[in-house]
């Protein structure tokens, strides 16, 4: 089972709500990016995300936090791929200390998880 990983710092640009809170829609976008890479590695084509069957947001994220987003294929059909995704906070910003303060978490924190299905387009006609 191959896993794909994206690690990034959430900037003020990613904050959607007051207090630098990052919206869940941005995490969904990252899950989609991971799915795209998984399909390219597995099938040589970006494919198309068809549906999420479960999404859970567990812990808030803020501008300045660093996250890791991983995903992997759990089941492979003829033209579909079931996938699972996890997002972890690995560095936490500390804006009360200073605008640039942060610390590395001893244990990464699961902030969101999801599962869904993608379809492979390379052998299908566009519809």
C-alpha positions in Angstrom: 0.0 0.0 0.0 1.6 3.2 -1.2 1.0 6.3 0.8 1.2 9.9 -0.5 2.1 12.7 1.9 1.8 16.5 1.7 3.3 18.6 4.5 2.7 22.3 4.6 2.5 25.4 6.7 -0.9 27.0 6.9 -0.5 30.8 6.3 -2.7 33.8 7.0 -4.0 33.3 3.4 -5.5 30.0 4.4 -7.4 31.4 7.4 -11.1 31.9 6.6 -12.5 32.8 10.0 -11.7 35.1 12.8 -8.7 34.3 15.0 -6.8 32.7 12.1 -9.1 29.7 12.0 -8.7 27.6 8.8 -11.9 26.2 7.3 -12.4 22.5 6.7 -12.9 23.1 3.0 -9.2 23.8 2.7 -8.4 20.4 4.2 -10.8 18.8 1.7 -8.9 20.5 -1.1 -5.7 18.9 0.2 -7.4 15.5 0.4 -8.3 16.0 -3.3 -4.6 16.8 -4.1 -3.5 13.6 -2.4 -6.1 11.6 -4.3 -4.9 13.1 -7.6 -1.3 12.1 -6.9 -2.4 8.6 -5.8 -4.3 8.2 -9.1 -1.4 9.4 -11.2 1.0 7.1 -9.4 -1.4 4.1 -9.7 -3.0 4.7 -13.0 -1.0 7.3 -14.9 -4.0 9.7 -14.9 -5.5 12.3 -12.6 -8.9 10.7 -12.6 -12.0 12.3 -11.0 -13.1 12.4 -7.4 -16.6 11.0 -7.3 -17.8 11.1 -3.7 -16.8 11.2 0.0 -18.6 8.7 2.1 -17.2 10.0 5.4 -15.6 13.2 6.6 -14.7 14.1 10.1 -13.1 17.3 11.4 -11.7 16.6 14.8 -9.4 19.5 15.9 -9.3 23.1 14.6 -6.4 24.4 12.6 -5.0 27.9 12.6 -2.7 30.0 10.5 0.9 29.2 11.4 0.2 25.5 12.1 2.1 22.8 10.1 0.1 19.8 8.9 0.7 16.5 7.2 -1.9 15.1 4.9 -1.7 11.4 3.9 -3.8 9.2 1.7 -3.8 5.6 0.4 -5.8 3.4 -1.8 -7.8 0.8 0.1 -9.6 -1.0 -2.7 -9.2 -1.1 -6.5 -12.1 -1.8 -8.9 -12.0 -1.8 -12.7 -12.5 2.0 -12.9 -12.8 3.1 -9.3 -10.4 3.5 -6.4 -11.5 3.6 -2.7 -9.2 5.9 -0.6 -8.7 7.0 2.9 -7.2 10.3 4.1 -5.8 11.7 7.3 -4.6 15.1 8.3 -2.3 15.7 11.3 -1.1 18.8 13.0 2.7 18.4 13.5 3.7 22.0 14.5 1.4 24.4 16.4 1.6 28.1 16.2 1.7 30.1 19.5 0.4 33.5 18.6 -0.1 34.5 22.3 3.7 34.4 22.7 4.5 36.2 19.5 3.3 36.3 15.9 6.1 33.9 14.8 6.3 31.5 17.9 5.6 27.8 17.3 6.5 24.5 18.7 6.9 21.0 17.3 4.3 18.7 18.8 5.8 15.6 20.6 3.0 13.5 19.1 1.2 14.6 15.9 -2.5 15.3 16.4 -5.2 13.8 14.1 -7.3 16.8 12.9 -9.4 15.4 10.1 -10.0 12.1 8.3 -12.1 11.0 5.4 -12.8 8.2 2.9 -14.1 8.4 -0.6 -14.1 7.0 -4.1 -12.4 8.2 -7.3 -12.9 7.1 -10.8 -10.2 6.6 -13.4 -10.7 8.5 -16.6 -7.8 7.4 -18.8 -9.8 4.5 -20.4 -13.2 6.1 -20.3 -14.8 8.5 -22.7 -15.5 12.0 -21.2 -19.1 12.4 -20.2 
